[in-house]
Amino acid sequence: MITLYTYAQSGNCHKVRLFLNLLGLPFETRELNLAQGEHRTEQMLALNPLGQVPVLSDGEKTFADSQAILVYLARRYGAEHWLPLDPEGLAKVTRWLAAAASEVQFGPAAARVSVVFRGEAPTDEVSKRSIRLLQAMSRTLALGEWLTGEQASIADVAMFPYLSVAEHGLIDLAPFPRVRDWLARVAALPGFVPMPDLSPEMAARRDSVLAAIALKAA
Ligand SMILES: N[C@@H](CCC(=O)N[C@@H](CS)C(=O)NCC(=O)O)C(=O)O
């Protein structure tokens, strides 16, 4: 049995939930309360010494880090297009897995944390980093429908969650039609599941950030 230790509002956890659903694999979910430190208990630190989610157990084996988990699931259960075996295909996918762990994490994901978890507008640096990433994705998507080849790969899965909720962090996707079309293509894949809606508390924080921005502009 596959068990996913998760936090519903985490885009990193959503990458794994999304891919398990795209692969049609049965799994059970253990939802952890991060605010109460349930990800840092002795039991969880034994599964992931970094004390982060997602963590995935498959029988006796345990994996941490959303990118690493996608690699495991693709190789163990997926068709080859999810993670090509040829050197060029593998390098192309890894390039976007690295972006998911860096440019996305310190761009759109950081903007979302700032707005909906802290109730603060994203810094200029975070906003600029997000725009640079969207420009890079637009250039890549001008060459094809998917980030790495003629079919979806785990690069698309890894990049999807935080881009799909970019507006939670006040990142406007309107100037990036190729990225919006790509998001729609991922959302049309069989088995697709979306990121959860904002909780009322998160939506209220976002509203208060928007109100503060409007007041400053007035
Ligand atoms: N590189 C890791 C990052 C995981 C991560 O940052 N997880 C967050 C939730 S999105 C977490 O567990 N935060 C709690 C903490 O670090 O204390 C991955 O992609 O899985």
Ligand as a Chemical Component Dictionary entry (heavy atoms), coordinates in Angstrom:
data_LIG
# 
_chem_comp.id                   LIG 
_chem_comp.type                 NON-POLYMER 
_chem_comp.pdbx_formal_charge   0 
_chem_comp.three_letter_code    LIG 
# 
loop_
_chem_comp_atom.comp_id 
_chem_comp_atom.atom_id 
_chem_comp_atom.alt_atom_id 
_chem_comp_atom.type_symbol 
_chem_comp_atom.charge 
_chem_comp_atom.model_Cartn_x 
_chem_comp_atom.model_Cartn_y 
_chem_comp_atom.model_Cartn_z 
_chem_comp_atom.pdbx_ordinal 
LIG N1  N1  N 0 12.183 20.285 -1.460 1  
LIG C1  C1  C 0 11.072 19.823 -0.672 2  
LIG C2  C2  C 0 10.411 20.976 0.056  3  
LIG C3  C3  C 0 9.331  20.471 0.982  4  
LIG C4  C4  C 0 8.718  21.575 1.788  5  
LIG O1  O1  O 0 9.177  22.744 1.798  6  
LIG N2  N2  N 0 7.675  21.200 2.511  7  
LIG C5  C5  C 0 6.979  22.159 3.331  8  
LIG C6  C6  C 0 5.488  22.157 2.997  9  
LIG S1  S1  S 0 5.272  22.838 1.370  10 
LIG C7  C7  C 0 7.138  21.753 4.789  11 
LIG O2  O2  O 0 7.111  20.592 5.112  12 
LIG N3  N3  N 0 7.310  22.762 5.647  13 
LIG C8  C8  C 0 7.402  22.564 7.035  14 
LIG C9  C9  C 0 8.761  22.865 7.587  15 
LIG O3  O3  O 0 9.736  23.002 6.811  16 
LIG O4  O4  O 0 8.847  22.969 8.803  17 
LIG C10 C10 C 0 10.053 19.110 -1.585 18 
LIG O5  O5  O 0 9.966  19.478 -2.762 19 
LIG O6  O6  O 0 9.371  18.180 -1.115 20 
# 
loop_
_chem_comp_bond.comp_id 
_chem_comp_bond.atom_id_1 
_chem_comp_bond.atom_id_2 
_chem_comp_bond.value_order 
_chem_comp_bond.pdbx_ordinal 
LIG N1  C1  SING 1  
LIG C1  C2  SING 2  
LIG C1  C10 SING 3  
LIG C2  C3  SING 4  
LIG C3  C4  SING 5  
LIG C4  O1  DOUB 6  
LIG C4  N2  SING 7  
LIG N2  C5  SING 8  
LIG C5  C6  SING 9  
LIG C5  C7  SING 10 
LIG C6  S1  SING 11 
LIG C7  O2  DOUB 12 
LIG C7  N3  SING 13 
LIG N3  C8  SING 14 
LIG C8  C9  SING 15 
LIG C9  O3  DOUB 16 
LIG C9  O4  SING 17 
LIG C10 O5  DOUB 18 
LIG C10 O6  SING 19 
# 
